[in-house]
Amino acid sequence: MNKVLYFITLLILTGCCPGGISTKDNGPLPESALLFVPYQNDSMYSFQHSKGEIISFKTSRETFEDYYACTECCVHNQFETNQTTMVSESFDYDISIEISNLNTEILHCYLNIGKYSFYIPTPVSQYPYYEIADSLEIDSCIYFDVLKLGEPQTPTNYYDYISLDSLYYNQDYGILKIVFSSGEYYKRISNIN
């Protein structure tokens, strides 16, 4: 009986991992991942509201070590995350884009606008929450290879009178258009350095 109790205690202490928990180092983010998010540190990016108001965002960008513990897998992953934050004094939400190599086979990329979160697939593949638009025209400028991201992930207990509906994004220019459920939108207009 004491051996069974000892074994159960050992399993609890090691998180049910007989060999202990190992650490897997995924190494640094590849340069190709950093290129997927086109925003530069300490730069300004402007968007125009459908009613004419222009807002500008100042960006900051940093890479840091991150960790994820999977006790069921008996593995702790060590990886890098690159976070781009866009802040505006005249927009209700901050925008952040995080890309990481949590999984070495596919990069994880999320774009967050306030409480709304959009998954950006890397590489572009079949995923139910986006469409690939051949092109998108904004103010006589045509953008190619545009992702239309829809159905943002939001907290289930949160309700807004006007919510985010969809977002248009491409690898070369980033956010092209943010569309709200009311039909109002913000569109990319220029970069100011």
Secondary structure, DSSP 8 states (H G I E B T S, - for coil): -HHHHHHHHHHHHTTT-TT--EEEE--S--HHHHHHS---TT-EEEEEETTS-EEEEEEEEEEEEEEEEETTTTEEEEEEEEEEEEE-TTSSS-EEEEEE-SSSSS-EEEEEETTEEEE--SS----TTEEEEEEEEETTEEEEEEEEEES-B--TT---SS-EEEEEEETTTEEEEEEETTS-EEEEEEEE-
